[in-house]
Amino acid sequence: EGSPAEKAGLQENDIIISYVDTESDSDGRPTNTNINIRDGKVHLQRDGVICSQMLFENNKRNFSLYQTEFGSFMLGVKVHRMRVDLNEKGGELELVYAIELDHSTVGENRFHLTVKENNPGTSYNIGSK
């Protein structure tokens, strides 16, 4: 289904989406999620039980620190495909990427985020697949 976004919209050249995720933790503990899209790059920042900052760029590999309650490690992401179709009324973001640890691929992921306007100009609904 989805969760309400605290903030979604355009700010100068940036697209900014902020929401609280309670589904990624089995105990339902909240994780604040901020997505900033600018100049063909997607920056994802999560603060909560899991803390991470990931930078997604088409056909590029980026590394970041990934912190969990059990420890921290460097995580690589290599984007195979990125599609951004967002405006002030909502839209979609899709990322297809590989996760790497010690320069070895350990998983292939697809992140699909749908943003829909609930009440024109006031609130949005965030859904992911």
C-alpha positions in Angstrom: 0.0 0.0 0.0 1.9 3.1 1.1 2.6 5.7 3.7 1.9 9.4 3.7 4.8 11.6 2.7 5.7 14.4 4.9 7.0 16.3 2.0 7.1 15.8 -1.8 7.6 18.4 -4.4 9.9 20.5 -6.5 12.4 22.9 -4.9 14.4 24.9 -7.5 16.1 22.1 -9.6 15.6 19.4 -7.0 12.8 16.9 -6.5 12.6 16.1 -2.8 10.6 13.3 -1.2 10.5 12.7 2.6 8.6 10.0 4.5 8.7 7.7 7.5 9.1 4.0 6.7 7.9 1.5 9.3 7.7 -1.5 6.9 11.5 -2.1 6.5 11.9 -3.1 10.2 10.3 -6.3 11.5 9.5 -4.5 14.8 7.9 -1.6 13.0 10.5 0.9 14.2 10.5 4.1 12.1 13.1 5.0 9.6 13.2 8.6 8.2 13.7 8.4 4.5 14.8 11.4 2.3 15.2 11.2 -1.5 16.7 14.1 -3.4 16.8 13.9 -7.2 18.9 16.4 -9.1 21.0 16.5 -12.3 20.3 12.8 -13.1 21.4 11.6 -9.7 19.3 10.1 -6.9 20.5 10.6 -3.3 18.8 8.3 -0.8 19.3 9.0 2.9 17.8 6.8 5.7 18.0 7.5 9.4 16.7 5.0 12.0 17.5 1.4 12.8 19.4 1.4 9.5 21.4 4.5 8.6 22.7 4.9 5.1 23.3 7.4 2.3 23.3 6.0 -1.2 24.0 7.8 -4.4 22.5 6.3 -7.6 23.8 7.4 -11.1 23.1 5.6 -14.4 25.9 3.1 -15.2 28.1 4.2 -12.3 29.3 2.5 -9.2 29.2 4.5 -5.9 30.2 3.4 -2.4 28.7 4.4 0.9 28.7 3.5 4.6 25.7 1.3 5.6 25.0 1.2 9.4 22.8 -1.4 11.1 22.3 -2.2 14.8 24.6 -5.2 14.2 27.5 -3.2 12.6 28.7 -1.1 9.7 30.1 -1.9 6.3 30.9 -0.3 2.9 28.2 -1.0 0.4 28.6 -0.5 -3.4 25.6 0.2 -5.7 25.9 0.0 -9.5 22.9 1.3 -11.4 21.8 -0.6 -14.5 18.7 1.5 -15.1 17.2 4.6 -13.6 13.9 6.2 -14.6 12.6 9.4 -13.1 9.1 10.6 -14.0 8.1 13.0 -11.2 6.6 16.5 -11.1 4.6 18.6 -8.6 1.6 16.2 -8.9 3.5 13.0 -8.2 4.8 10.3 -10.5 7.3 7.4 -10.4 10.9 6.7 -9.6 12.5 3.3 -10.7 16.0 2.1 -9.9 17.4 -1.2 -11.1 20.8 -1.8 -9.5 23.4 -4.3 -8.1 24.5 -4.3 -4.5 28.2 -5.0 -3.9 30.2 -6.1 -0.9 34.0 -6.3 -1.2 33.6 -5.6 -5.0 31.5 -8.7 -5.5 27.8 -8.5 -6.5 25.6 -10.0 -3.7 22.2 -9.0 -5.1 20.2 -7.4 -7.8 17.5 -5.0 -6.8 14.6 -3.1 -8.2 13.2 -0.1 -6.3 10.0 1.4 -7.6 8.4 4.3 -5.9 5.0 5.8 -6.8 4.0 9.3 -5.5 0.4 10.3 -5.8 -1.2 13.5 -4.7 -3.9 12.9 -2.1 -5.3 16.4 -1.6 -4.1 18.8 -4.3 -1.2 20.9 -3.0 -1.2 19.5 0.5 -0.3 15.8 0.9 1.0 12.8 -1.1 0.9 9.1 -0.8 4.1 7.0 -1.2 4.0 3.5 -2.4 6.8 1.1 -3.3 7.0 -2.2 -5.1 
